[in-house]
């Protein structure tokens, strides 16, 4: 069974990003970049499936500029067998990414596609669902536990009403939550081996996919700073403060 895993290059989760002075976007110049944490969990799950004998090959695919190849190398160091890099400098929307992944899935014919449930830069949480729709495959989203038995996939996902259990046949698209597993840290020998693993480089144009933007980014701004709270010493004072706040909000 072949598993295709999509990985994205994002600003490191520990970096505090700032909005550009003109409000045109987020300033990521000289910012530390890393693999999207949700995608890292997806890679770990795919590698574990191969180690358990439930998968025969793990293919990592990324879309982005030249430096995005580093993200594929991280996946290869974690245990993926080979990589695919769709090279583009354009800022792609979820629909464009889903179309590109659909083209790759049609070429690779995987039995399972794994993605992080969202990317920490845009937080759109849309690509996996769009990909499943374009492929006409079942989708299992925000998965926190997964078990593969023969040709059936059983997963659990956390909802507001509790834990939901779902089953699906294959092929399928699965987006994973952080609770699914704890990703491994690649060892030095694995990092060295990853440099010798193949990465196929292509472009959206070669795949014949239209990636033109359909959304207009109007402006970016940092969240407003919350004002300090007011300390009260009695219930009447609390009631008066609430009443005042309600009047000001109206």
PAZAPA-4460 file (N, C-alpha, C; in steps of 0.05 Angstrom, whole numbers, plus 32768, in hexadecimal, padded with zeros to 4 digits):
% residues 250
    n_x    n_y    n_z   ca_x   ca_y   ca_z    c_x    c_y    c_z   seq   type   mol
   8011   7FE8   8000   8000   8000   8000   8012   8019   8000     1      X     A
   800B   802B   7FEE   801B   8044   7FEC   800C   805A   7FFC     2      X     A
   801C   806A   800B   8011   8081   801A   801D   809A   8010     3      X     A
   800D   80AD   8008   8016   80C8   7FFF   8012   80DB   8016     4      X     A
   8027   80EA   801E   8025   80FD   8034   802C   8119   8029     5      X     A
   801B   812C   802E   8020   8148   8026   802C   8157   803D     6      X     A
   8042   8165   8038   804F   8175   804D   8053   8191   8043     7      X     A
   8052   81A4   8056   8054   81C0   804F   806A   81CE   805F     8      X     A
   8077   81E1   8052   808C   81F1   8060   807F   820A   806B     9      X     A
   8081   820D   8086   8074   8224   8093   8088   8231   80A6    10      X     A
   8081   8247   80B1   8091   8254   80C5   8091   8243   80DE    11      X     A
   80A8   823F   80EB   80AA   822E   8103   8095   8237   8118    12      X     A
   8089   8223   8125   8073   8229   8137   807D   823B   814F    13      X     A
   8097   823B   8155   80A1   824A   816B   80A9   8267   8164    14      X     A
   80A6   826E   814B   80AD   8289   8141   8095   829B   8144    15      X     A
   809A   82B3   814F   8085   82C7   8151   8085   82D8   8137    16      X     A
   8071   82D4   8127   8071   82E3   810D   8065   82FF   8111    17      X     A
   806D   8310   80FE   8063   832C   80FF   8057   8333   80E4    18      X     A
   8044   8345   80E5   8037   834F   80CD   8048   8364   80C0    19      X     A
   804A   8365   80A6   805A   8379   8098   804E   8395   809E    20      X     A
   805F   83A9   809D   8056   83C4   80A4   8040   83CE   8092    21      X     A
   8040   83C5   8079   802B   83CF   8067   8012   83BD   8067    22      X     A
   8012   83A9   8079   7FFA   8398   807B   7FF5   8385   8064    23      X     A
   800A   8381   8053   8006   8371   803B   800A   8353   8040    24      X     A
   8013   834C   8058   8018   8330   805E   8028   832C   8077    25      X     A
   8031   8313   807C   8041   830D   8093   805F   830D   808B    26      X     A
   806F   8319   809B   808B   831C   8096   8099   8302   809F    27      X     A
   80A2   82F2   808B   80B0   82D9   8091   80CD   82DA   8088    28      X     A
   80D6   82F1   8081   80F2   82F4   8079   8104   82EC   8091    29      X     A
   8117   82DA   808B   812A   82D0   809F   811D   82C0   80B6    30      X     A
   8104   82BA   80B3   80F6   82AA   80C8   80FE   828C   80C5    31      X     A
   8100   827F   80DB   8106   8262   80DB   80EE   8253   80D0    32      X     A
   80F3   8241   80BC   80DE   8232   80B0   80E0   8214   80B9    33      X     A
   80CA   8206   80B8   80C9   81EA   80C0   80B2   81DC   80B2    34      X     A
   80B1   81C2   80B6   809A   81B3   80AB   8082   81B8   80BC    35      X     A
   806B   81BB   80B0   8052   81BF   80BE   804E   81A9   80D3    36      X     A
   804A   81B0   80EC   8047   819C   8102   8032   8186   80FC    37      X     A
   801B   818E   80F1   8007   817A   80EA   8010   8167   80D5    38      X     A
   801F   8171   80C1   8029   8160   80AC   803F   814E   80B6    39      X     A
   804E   8157   80CA   8062   8146   80D6   8056   812E   80E3    40      X     A
   803E   8132   80F0   8030   811C   80FC   8027   8108   80E6    41      X     A
   801E   8113   80CF   8016   8102   80B9   802D   80F1   80AE    42      X     A
   8044   80FD   80AC   805C   80ED   80A3   8062   80D7   80B7    43      X     A
   8062   80DD   80D1   8067   80C9   80E5   8053   80B2   80E3    44      X     A
   803A   80B8   80DF   8026   80A3   80DD   802B   8091   80C5    45      X     A
   8032   809D   80AE   8038   808E   8096   8050   807C   809A    46      X     A
   8065   8086   80A6   807D   8076   80AB   8077   805F   80BE    47      X     A
   8067   8064   80D3   8060   804F   80E5   8051   8039   80D7    48      X     A
   803F   8041   80C5   8030   802D   80B6   8042   801B   80A5    49      X     A
   8057   8028   8099   806A   8018   8089   807A   8005   809C    50      X     A
   8082   8010   80B3   8092   7FFF   80C5   8082   7FE8   80D0    51      X     A
   8067   7FEB   80D2   8056   7FD6   80DB   804E   7FC2   80C4    52      X     A
   8058   7FC8   80AC   8052   7FB6   8096   8037   7FBC   8089    53      X     A
   802A   7FD2   8090   8010   7FD9   8085   8012   7FEB   806C    54      X     A
   802A   7FF6   8068   802F   8006   8050   804A   7FFD   8044    55      X     A
   804B   7FFF   802A   8064   7FF7   801C   8075   800E   8014    56      X     A
   8069   8026   8010   8078   803D   8007   806B   8057   8012    57      X     A
   807C   8069   801A   8073   8084   8024   807F   8099   8012    58      X     A
   806E   80A9   8006   8077   80BE   7FF3   806F   80D9   7FFF    59      X     A
   8082   80EA   8003   807D   8105   800D   807C   8119   7FF7    60      X     A
   8068   812B   7FF6   8066   813F   7FE1   8063   815B   7FEE    61      X     A
   8070   816E   7FE3   806E   818A   7FEC   806B   819C   7FD4    62      X     A
   8060   81B4   7FD9   805C   81C8   7FC4   8068   81E2   7FCF    63      X     A
   807A   81EE   7FC0   8086   8207   7FC9   809F   820E   7FBB    64      X     A
   80AD   8222   7FC5   80C6   822C   7FB7   80DD   8218   7FBB    65      X     A
   80F4   8220   7FB1   810B   820E   7FB3   8110   8203   7FCF    66      X     A
   810E   8215   7FE3   8115   820D   7FFE   8100   81F9   800A    67      X     A
   80EA   81F6   7FFC   80D6   81E2   8006   80E1   81C6   8004    68      X     A
   80F6   81C2   7FF4   8102   81A8   7FF2   810D   819F   800E    69      X     A
   8114   81B2   801F   811D   81AB   8039   8107   819D   8049    70      X     A
   80EE   81A5   8044   80D8   8198   8052   80D5   817B   804A    71      X     A
   80D9   8175   8030   80D8   815A   8027   80EE   814A   8033    72      X     A
   8106   8156   8036   811D   8148   8042   8117   8141   805F    73      X     A
   8108   8152   806D   8101   814B   8089   80EF   8132   8089    74      X     A
   80DC   8131   8077   80CB   8119   8075   80DB   8100   806D    75      X     A
   80EE   8103   805B   80FF   80ED   8053   8110   80E4   806B    76      X     A
   811A   80F6   807A   812B   80EF   8092   811A   80E1   80A7    77      X     A
   8100   80E7   80A8   80EE   80DA   80BB   80E8   80BD   80B2    78      X     A
   80EC   80B8   8098   80E7   809C   808F   80D9   809A   8074    79      X     A
   80CF   80B0   8069   80C2   80AE   804E   80D6   80A3   803A    80      X     A
   80CC   8095   8025   80DD   8088   8012   80E6   809A   7FFC    81      X     A
   80D5   80AB   7FF2   80DD   80BE   7FDD   80CC   80D7   7FDF    82      X     A
   80D4   80EC   7FD0   80C6   8105   7FD2   80BE   8110   7FB7    83      X     A
   80AB   8122   7FB7   80A2   8131   7FA0   80A1   814E   7FA7    84      X     A
   80AD   815F   7F97   80AD   817C   7F9C   80A1   818A   7F84    85      X     A
   8089   8196   7F88   807E   81A7   7F73   8087   81C4   7F78    86      X     A
   8099   81CD   7F67   80A7   81E6   7F6C   8097   81FD   7F61    87      X     A
   8091   8210   7F73   8083   8229   7F6C   8088   823E   7F81    88      X     A
   808A   8257   7F78   808E   826E   7F8B   8073   827B   7F91    89      X     A
   805E   8272   7F84   8044   827F   7F88   8038   8277   7FA4    90      X     A
   8028   8289   7FAF   801A   8283   7FC7   8000   8275   7FBF    91      X     A
   7FFD   825C   7FC7   7FE7   824C   7FBD   7FD0   824A   7FD1    92      X     A
   7FB8   824B   7FC7   7FA0   8247   7FD8   7F9A   822A   7FDB    93      X     A
   7F8A   8222   7FEF   7F84   8206   7FF4   7F79   81F7   7FDB    94      X     A
   7F68   8204   7FCB   7F5D   81F7   7FB3   7F73   81F0   7F9F    95      X     A
   7F86   8203   7F9B   7F9C   81FE   7F89   7FAD   81E7   7F93    96      X     A
   7FB3   81E7   7FAD   7FC2   81D1   7FB9   7FB4   81B6   7FB5    97      X     A
   7F9A   81B6   7FBA   7F8A   819E   7FB7   7F8B   8193   7F9A    98      X     A
   7F8A   81A5   7F87   7F8B   819D   7F6B   7FA6   8191   7F64    99      X     A
   7FBB   819D   7F6F   7FD6   8192   7F6A   7FDA   8177   7F77   100      X     A
   7FD0   8174   7F8F   7FD2   815A   7F9D   7FC1   8145   7F8F   101      X     A
   7FAA   814D   7F84   7F9A   813B   7F74   7FAA   8130   7F5C   102      X     A
   7FB8   8142   7F4E   7FC8   813A   7F37   7FDE   8126   7F3F   103      X     A
   7FEA   812C   7F56   7FFF   811A   7F60   7FF3   80FF   7F68   104      X     A
   7FDC   80FF   7F75   7FCF   80E7   7F7D   7FC7   80D6   7F65   105      X     A
   7FBF   80E2   7F50   7FB8   80D4   7F37   7FD1   80C7   7F2B   106      X     A
   7FE8   80D4   7F2E   8000   80C9   7F23   800B   80B2   7F35   107      X     A
   800A   80B6   7F4F   8016   80A3   7F62   8003   808C   7F69   108      X     A
   7FE9   8090   7F66   7FD5   807C   7F6D   7FD9   8071   7F8A   109      X     A
   7FD9   8082   7F9E   7FDC   8078   7FB9   7FC2   806D   7FC3   110      X     A
   7FC4   805C   7FD8   7FAC   8051   7FE5   7FA2   8064   7FFB   111      X     A
   7FB4   8075   8004   7FAE   8087   801B   7FBD   80A1   8018   112      X     A
   7FAF   80B8   801B   7FBC   80D2   801C   7FB9   80DD   8037   113      X     A
   7FD0   80E5   8044   7FD0   80F0   805E   7FD9   810D   805D   114      X     A
   7FCB   811F   806B   7FD2   813B   806E   7FCE   8144   808A   115      X     A
   7FDB   8159   8092   7FD4   8166   80AB   7FB8   8172   80A8   116      X     A
   7FA9   8174   80BE   7F8E   817F   80BB   7F8E   819D   80B4   117      X     A
   7FA5   81AA   80B9   7FA7   81C6   80B1   7FC4   81CE   80B2   118      X     A
   7FCB   81E5   80A5   7FE5   81F0   80A7   7FE5   8207   80BA   119      X     A
   7FFA   820A   80CA   7FFA   821E   80E0   7FFF   823A   80D5   120      X     A
   8004   823D   80BB   8007   8259   80B1   7FEC   8264   80A8   121      X     A
   7FDC   8255   809A   7FC2   825F   8090   7FAB   8255   80A0   122      X     A
   7FAD   823D   80AD   7F98   8231   80BD   7F7E   822E   80AD   123      X     A
   7F80   8229   8093   7F68   8227   8083   7F58   820D   8089   124      X     A
   7F66   81F7   808E   7F58   81DE   8093   7F45   81D7   807C   125      X     A
   7F4F   81D8   8063   7F3E   81D4   804C   7F4A   81C1   8037   126      X     A
   7F64   81BE   8036   7F71   81B0   8020   7F69   8193   801F   127      X     A
   7F69   8185   8036   7F62   8169   8036   7F46   8164   802D   128      X     A
   7F33   8174   8036   7F17   8171   802E   7F14   8176   8010   129      X     A
   7F21   818B   8005   7F20   8190   7FE9   7F2C   817A   7FD8   130      X     A
   7F42   816F   7FE2   7F50   815A   7FD4   7F3E   8141   7FD2   131      X     A
   7F31   813A   7FE8   7F1F   8123   7FE8   7F08   8127   7FD5   132      X     A
   7EFD   8140   7FD4   7EE8   8146   7FC2   7EF0   8144   7FA5   133      X     A
   7F08   814E   7F9E   7F11   814C   7F83   7F17   8130   7F7A   134      X     A
   7F21   811F   7F8C   7F27   8103   7F86   7F0E   80F2   7F87   135      X     A
   7EFA   80FB   7F96   7EE2   80EA   7F9A   7EE8   80D4   7FAE   136      X     A
   7EFA   80D9   7FC1   7F01   80C5   7FD5   7EF4   80CC   7FF0   137      X     A
   7EF1   80B8   8001   7EE8   80BE   801C   7EFC   80D0   802B   138      X     A
   7EF2   80E0   803D   7F04   80F2   804D   7EFF   80ED   806A   139      X     A
   7F15   80EC   8079   7F14   80E8   8096   7F26   80FF   80A2   140      X     A
   7F19   8112   80AF   7F27   812B   80B6   7F2C   812D   80D4   141      X     A
   7F42   813B   80DB   7F49   8141   80F7   7F4B   8127   8107   142      X     A
   7F5A   8113   80FC   7F5B   80F9   8108   7F70   80F9   811F   143      X     A
   7F67   80EE   8136   7F79   80EC   814D   7F81   80CF   8154   144      X     A
   7F76   80BC   8146   7F7D   809F   8149   7F76   8091   812F   145      X     A
   7F88   807F   8126   7F83   8072   810D   7F8D   8055   810D   146      X     A
   7F7D   8044   8101   7F85   8027   8100   7F7D   801C   80E5   147      X     A
   7F8F   800F   80D8   7F8A   8003   80BE   7F88   7FE5   80C0   148      X     A
   7F72   7FDA   80B7   7F6E   7FBD   80B7   7F66   7FB5   809B   149      X     A
   7F77   7FA4   808F   7F72   7F9B   8073   7F6E   7FB4   8061   150      X     A
   7F57   7FB6   8055   7F51   7FCD   8044   7F3E   7FE1   8051   151      X     A
   7F3A   7FDF   806B   7F29   7FF1   8079   7F39   8003   808C   152      X     A
   7F31   801C   808E   7F3E   802F   80A0   7F2A   8037   80B5   153      X     A
   7F33   8035   80CE   7F22   803D   80E5   7F31   8054   80F3   154      X     A
   7F22   806A   80F8   7F2F   8082   8104   7F1D   808D   811A   155      X     A
   7F29   809D   812B   7F1B   80AC   813F   7F21   80C9   813C   156      X     A
   7F0D   80DA   8141   7F11   80F6   8140   7F02   8103   8157   157      X     A
   7F0E   8118   8162   7F02   8126   8179   7EF0   813C   816F   158      X     A
   7ED7   813B   817A   7EC3   814F   8173   7EB9   815D   818D   159      X     A
   7EA9   8171   818A   7E9D   817F   81A1   7E8B   816C   81B1   160      X     A
   7E81   8158   81A3   7E6F   8145   81B1   7E7D   812C   81BC   161      X     A
   7E97   812B   81B8   7EA6   8114   81C1   7EB7   8108   81AB   162      X     A
   7EC0   80EF   81AF   7ED1   80E1   819B   7EBF   80D2   8187   163      X     A
   7EC4   80D7   816E   7EB5   80CB   8158   7EC6   80B6   814A   164      X     A
   7EBB   809E   8145   7EC9   8089   8137   7EBD   8086   811B   165      X     A
   7ECE   8085   8107   7EC6   8083   80EC   7ED6   806D   80DE   166      X     A
   7EC9   8060   80CB   7ED7   804B   80BB   7ED4   8052   809D   167      X     A
   7EE8   804A   808E   7EE8   8050   8071   7EF8   803C   8062   168      X     A
   7EF1   8038   8049   7F01   8028   8038   7F18   8038   802C   169      X     A
   7F28   802C   801C   7F3E   8039   800F   7F3A   8039   7FF0   170      X     A
   7F44   804D   7FE2   7F55   8063   7FEB   7F45   8078   7FFA   171      X     A
   7F53   8088   800A   7F47   809D   801A   7F5A   80B3   8020   172      X     A
   7F4F   80CA   8027   7F5F   80E2   8030   7F5B   80E6   804D   173      X     A
   7F71   80E7   805C   7F70   80EA   8079   7F80   8103   8081   174      X     A
   7F73   8115   8091   7F82   812B   809D   7F85   8126   80BA   175      X     A
   7F9D   812B   80C5   7FA3   8122   80E0   7FA6   8139   80F4   176      X     A
   7FA0   8133   810D   7FA3   8146   8123   7FBD   8140   8131   177      X     A
   7FC5   8153   8142   7FDF   814F   8150   7FDE   8138   8164   178      X     A
   7FC7   8131   816D   7FC4   811C   8182   7FC9   8100   8176   179      X     A
   7FCB   80FD   815C   7FCE   80E3   8150   7FE8   80D5   8159   180      X     A
   7FFE   80E3   815A   8017   80D7   8163   802B   80ED   816A   181      X     A
   8043   80E4   8173   8059   80F6   8179   806F   80F0   8164   182      X     A
   8073   8103   8152   8087   80FF   813C   80A3   80FA   8147   183      X     A
   80B1   80E9   813A   80CD   80E3   8141   80E0   80F9   8139   184      X     A
   80F7   80FA   8146   810C   810C   813E   8120   80FD   812D   185      X     A
   8125   8106   8115   8137   80F8   8103   8153   80F7   810E   186      X     A
   8160   80E0   810D   817B   80DD   8116   818E   80E7   8100   187      X     A
   81A7   80EC   8108   81BB   80F5   80F4   81BF   80E2   80DD   188      X     A
   81C1   80C7   80E2   81C2   80B5   80CB   81AA   80B6   80B9   189      X     A
   8192   80BA   80C4   817A   80BC   80B4   817B   80D6   80A3   190      X     A
   8185   80EB   80AE   8187   8105   809F   819B   8102   8088   191      X     A
   81B1   80F3   808D   81C4   80EE   8077   81B8   80DC   8062   192      X     A
   81AA   80C8   806A   819D   80B6   8056   8188   80C5   8046   193      X     A
   817B   80D8   8052   8166   80E7   8044   8171   80F7   802D   194      X     A
   818A   80FF   802E   8196   810E   8018   8199   80FD   7FFF   195      X     A
   8199   80E3   8002   819C   80D1   7FEB   8182   80C7   7FE0   196      X     A
   816C   80CD   7FEE   8152   80C3   7FE5   8148   80D6   7FCE   197      X     A
   813A   80CA   7FBB   8132   80DA   7FA3   811B   80EE   7FA9   198      X     A
   811D   8105   7F9C   8108   8119   7F9D   8102   8121   7F80   199      X     A
   80EA   811C   7F77   80E2   8123   7F5C   80D8   8140   7F5C   200      X     A
   80E3   8150   7F4B   80DC   816D   7F4A   80CB   8172   7F31   201      X     A
   80B5   817F   7F35   80A3   8187   7F20   8097   81A2   7F25   202      X     A
   8085   81AB   7F15   8079   81C6   7F19   805B   81C3   7F13   203      X     A
   804B   81D6   7F1E   802E   81D5   7F18   8028   81D8   7EFA   204      X     A
   8039   81E7   7EEC   8035   81EA   7ECF   8038   81D0   7EC1   205      X     A
   804B   81BF   7EC9   804F   81A5   7EBC   8037   8193   7EC1   206      X     A
   802A   8197   7ED7   8012   8187   7EDD   7FF9   8192   7ED0   207      X     A
   7FFB   81AA   7EC4   7FE5   81B6   7EB7   7FCF   81C0   7ECA   208      X     A
   7FD7   81C8   7EE2   7FC4   81D1   7EF7   7FC4   81EF   7EF8   209      X     A
   7FAC   81FB   7EF8   7FA9   8218   7EFB   7FA9   821F   7F18   210      X     A
   7FBD   822D   7F21   7FC0   8234   7F3D   7FBB   8252   7F42   211      X     A
   7FAE   8260   7F30   7FA9   827C   7F34   7F98   8281   7F4D   212      X     A
   7F9E   8297   7F5A   7F90   829D   7F73   7F73   82A5   7F6D   213      X     A
   7F61   829C   7F7E   7F45   82A3   7F7C   7F3B   82B3   7F94   214      X     A
   7F4D   82B7   7FA7   7F47   82C7   7FBE   7F59   82E0   7FBE   215      X     A
   7F4F   82F6   7FC9   7F5E   830F   7FCB   7F64   8314   7FE8   216      X     A
   7F7E   8316   7FEE   7F86   831D   8009   7F85   833B   800D   217      X     A
   7F72   8345   801C   7F6E   8362   801F   7F83   836E   8031   218      X     A
   7F86   8364   8049   7F99   836F   805B   7F9F   835C   8072   219      X     A
   7FB5   8360   807F   7FBD   8350   8096   7FC2   8363   80AE   220      X     A
   7FBA   835A   80C5   7FC0   836A   80DD   7FC3   8357   80F5   221      X     A
   7FD3   8360   8108   7FD7   8350   8120   7FBF   8351   8132   222      X     A
   7FBA   833C   8142   7FA3   833D   8155   7FA5   8354   8167   223      X     A
   7F8E   8360   816E   7F8E   8377   8181   7F96   836D   819D   224      X     A
   7FA6   837E   81AA   7FAE   8378   81C5   7F97   8379   81D8   225      X     A
   7F94   8365   81E8   7F7E   8365   81FB   7F85   8378   8212   226      X     A
   7F71   8387   821B   7F75   839A   8231   7F76   838A   824B   227      X     A
   7F82   8396   825F   7F85   8389   8279   7F69   8386   8286   228      X     A
   7F65   8371   8295   7F4C   836D   82A3   7F49   837F   82BB   229      X     A
   7F31   8380   82C5   7F2B   8391   82DD   7F26   837E   82F5   230      X     A
   7F33   8384   830B   7F2F   8374   8323   7F18   837F   8334   231      X     A
   7F06   836E   833C   7EF0   8377   834C   7EF1   8368   8367   232      X     A
   7EE5   8374   837B   7EE7   8368   8396   7ECC   835E   83A1   233      X     A
   7EB6   8363   8391   7E9C   835A   839B   7E89   8354   8384   234      X     A
   7E74   8345   8389   7E61   833F   8374   7E53   8358   8369   235      X     A
   7E4A   836A   837A   7E3E   8383   836F   7E50   8392   835C   236      X     A
   7E6A   8393   8363   7E7D   83A0   8352   7E80   8391   8338   237      X     A
   7E80   8376   8339   7E81   8366   8320   7E69   836B   830F   238      X     A
   7E51   836C   831B   7E39   8371   830B   7E3A   838C   82FE   239      X     A
   7E44   83A0   830C   7E45   83BB   8301   7E59   83BC   82EA   240      X     A
   7E70   83AD   82ED   7E83   83AD   82D7   7E78   83A0   82BE   241      X     A
   7E69   838A   82C2   7E5D   837C   82AB   7E48   838E   829E   242      X     A
   7E38   839C   82AD   7E24   83AD   82A2   7E31   83C4   8292   243      X     A
   7E47   83CE   829C   7E55   83E4   828E   7E61   83DA   8274   244      X     A
   7E6C   83C1   8274   7E78   83B6   825C   7E63   83B1   8247   245      X     A
   7E4B   83A7   8250   7E35   83A2   823D   7E2B   83BD   8230   246      X     A
   7E2A   83D2   8240   7E21   83EB   8235   7E35   83F6   8221   247      X     A
   7E4F   83F3   8227   7E64   83FD   8214   7E63   83ED   81FA   248      X     A
   7E5D   83D2   81FC   7E5D   83C2   81E4   7E46   83C8   81D2   249      X     A
   7E30   83D2   81DE   7E18   83D9   81CE   7E1B   83F5   81C2   250      X     A
***
